[in-house]
Amino acid sequence: MNFQQLRIIREAARRDYNLTDVANALFTSQSGVSRHIRELEEELGLALFIRYGKRLLGMTEPGKELLVIAERILGDADNIRKLASTFANRDSGRLLIATTHTQARYALPRVVKAFREQFPLVQLELRQGSPEEIVRLVQTGEVDIGISSEQLDKSEGVVAFPYYRWHHNIVVPEQHPLTAERELTLAALAHWPIVTYQAGLTGRARVDDAFAEAGIVPQILLTAQDSDVIKTYVELEMGVGILADMAFDSQRDKGLVQLDGSRLFAPHTAWIGLKQGQFQHNFAWQFIQLCNPELALAEIQARAMSNEPLLDYQI
């Protein structure tokens, strides 16, 4: 038994048992992948995969058990390599962060600037994606840190720390009739076409829930992933925007006004997620603390490296 065989078992599960994709991911040949699987099954005396002819359809029960062990062994091996690298290069390396457009554009610039000043030799890479993509990248260890308002705090194998609290506000052109409202209501909003986020992004579900609980069906004119796109169409007076509060800057967003929506929509927490039990470079722990200075480094490390079941994190 060797590490390459364990990597093949892991990649087969990740790549839906497509041996061509497994071979490409591991930079080897399909025949080599098949040979490694055959040799491992012969060594163990067990069938690890369900087959239909030469195709793999899934894993047998022994195969599923082996996959759990393989994930743990390969994760520990990665931790050993990272441990050695951390002590050899404490202030240099690469930090991979998966996040949404909204976090990358509005929340992270201050943190990234401070991090860069503190760790000038660390290469920082931001990968933008959907909450589902971010969770997958964290769970598989393809990135070091994930940041999103959705899913990270409820995903298996991910330990999540609070970053900051936020809520949705209303954005309208200057002199819009809603600016004269004494107390903004969902009913008043529903008189206007609405421009907001796509389903599944930037807390959109809580916007929908608020209207549904009030028994109001809003006219959603346009949805977008990007907060700047939403503001562009509001500027064109096509509708009123429902926007994350951190995405509005009164100095930059000339001609627009932000109205408080904190009483209309439930608040959100942006979360920082790590793969549970995965060792991190020292600068990764420091990055998390820059995001939320109230978190102690010892607390971050202890919770992230624990293999105990995760409890809800109170904020």
Disulfide bonds with the S-S distance in Angstrom:
none
